[in-house]
Amino acid sequence: MTARTRGGRKLHEWLKDRERNQQWFAEQLSEERGERVYQSSVSAWVRGASQIPLWAALAVQKLTGIPADNWTEMETAEGPSLAKRSGGARHRQAG
């Protein structure tokens, strides 16, 4: 099962809608940060393979309007998860 954050999904859609790629976005982040950001880092954040650093989540918010807190909300192929990336507990269903 593939899991990624809501921020990852939204950034993927944002780039696709604008016909831009992750390399282009890494260059935009590099300009914003003042040091090199690699496409492989952007890819890992989008896929949920690594957690995005706070500075990057804030830069993505500034460049795209995607709220920084979207990077803590995990999703699976089936849809949003009840657990937060920070390790929040899943809620039990009464039944």
Buried (B, 14 or more C-beta within 10 A) or exposed (E): EEBBBBBBBBBBEBBEEEEEEBEBBBBBBBEBEEEEBEBEBBBBBBBBEEBBEEEBBBBBBEBBEBBBEBBBBBBEEEEEBEBBBEEEEEEEEEE
